[in-house]
Amino acid sequence: MIDCIALAKILELQNHTLHDQWRKNEDLFYQAYDREGWGLFSWFGNILDHAYAWLKTKKADRPDIGRSAWGDNSGCCGQAASAR
């Protein structure tokens, strides 16, 4: 029981000194919690963002947007295509 209390006190003192160091130098915090796995996670998130943006623009770039709903030879204006 006393061993557990002593271990908890040691961990508490280590944590306190780390927090004091992080207050003095913020870069130490980011160095302590830097993981290689987050880079892969961020890369995958960026790929998803780019794919979603590409799909949104792909939807807007349809080739028949300027085509009239009444046909090309009817002489109707091209405003009907914007209603689709």
C-alpha positions in Angstrom: 0.0 0.0 0.0 2.8 2.4 0.9 4.6 1.5 -2.3 1.5 2.5 -4.4 1.3 5.8 -2.5 5.0 6.5 -3.1 4.7 5.7 -6.8 1.7 8.0 -7.1 3.6 10.8 -5.4 6.6 10.3 -7.8 4.3 10.4 -10.8 2.6 13.5 -9.5 5.9 15.2 -9.0 7.1 14.2 -12.5 3.8 15.6 -13.9 4.2 18.8 -12.0 7.8 19.4 -13.3 6.7 18.6 -16.8 3.9 21.2 -16.6 6.4 23.7 -15.3 8.7 23.1 -18.2 5.9 23.3 -20.7 4.8 26.7 -19.3 8.4 28.0 -19.8 8.8 26.5 -23.3 5.8 25.5 -25.3 7.8 23.6 -27.9 8.7 21.0 -25.3 5.0 20.1 -25.0 4.7 19.5 -28.7 7.9 17.5 -28.7 6.6 15.3 -25.8 3.3 14.5 -27.5 4.5 14.2 -31.1 3.5 10.8 -32.6 4.2 9.4 -36.0 0.7 8.0 -36.3 -0.9 11.4 -36.4 1.0 12.3 -39.6 -0.6 9.3 -41.3 -4.0 10.3 -39.9 -3.6 13.8 -41.1 -2.5 12.6 -44.6 -5.6 10.4 -44.9 -7.8 13.3 -43.8 -6.3 15.6 -46.4 -6.9 12.9 -49.1 -10.6 12.8 -48.1 -10.9 16.5 -48.1 -9.4 16.8 -51.6 -11.5 13.9 -52.9 -14.7 15.6 -51.5 -13.7 18.9 -53.1 -13.0 17.2 -56.4 -16.4 15.4 -56.4 -18.2 18.7 -55.7 -16.5 20.5 -58.6 -17.0 17.4 -60.8 -20.7 17.6 -60.2 -20.8 21.3 -61.1 -18.7 20.8 -64.3 -21.4 18.9 -66.3 -21.0 19.4 -70.0 -24.7 19.9 -70.7 -25.2 22.9 -68.4 -25.5 25.4 -71.2 -28.0 23.2 -73.1 -31.6 24.4 -73.3 -34.3 22.1 -71.9 -36.3 22.6 -75.1 -33.6 21.5 -77.4 -30.9 23.2 -79.4 -32.9 24.0 -82.5 -36.0 25.4 -80.9 -34.7 28.9 -80.6 -35.4 29.0 -76.8 -33.0 30.8 -74.6 -30.5 28.9 -72.4 -32.0 29.9 -69.1 -34.0 26.7 -68.8 -30.7 24.8 -68.3 -30.0 26.7 -65.0 -33.3 25.3 -63.5 -32.0 21.8 -63.6 
